[in-house]
């Protein structure tokens, strides 16, 4: 909280990020010192701290001076993905008592077959980071789409599909509208010609998003 306040007041993003890294390290050490139930409650209470760190890092990424597609820019992207995956893994282990499949190679892009593209999301309260990477290249988008809008959009799609009995206004185009807000049509159209397999790694309510139902409005068929 102190680091976020410092960054907001002084605009010294680099110094704030260093404070947050130190806070995260201390927080991890504190969590490991607690017994099971108390550790879980402590970790759940750290969500806001993690999101503050992600917000600052994503804003830095959006304004990065590194060239698009450069190794230096990928290192910044990968740091964000790595931290997010580590936090998810920690919560899954504490809540469900099991582990998830992680990426074993230092560079996750080397794990991709040549025909595969991986699209992963990080949903924050007021913005969404979308990262798309293949063995040879990567790109990212930061969109000002709120977590609430995503949850409502996914719910409206399920209502229109008959999957839920809800009071929300149903819309058969809710999935397309949300996809457009996230920039997914442009992202899918820009994929390399050799890509024949897509892997989506959703976050938050995007776990219920109908990726396979997305339509290409220009050709009238599904993207996926």
Beta strands, then each sheet from edge to edge (+ up, - down):
strand 1: 116-123
strand 2: 128-133
strand 3: 138-143
strand 4: 197-201
strand 5: 215-216
strand 6: 221-222
sheet 1: 3+ 2- 1+ 4+
sheet 2: 5+ 6-
end
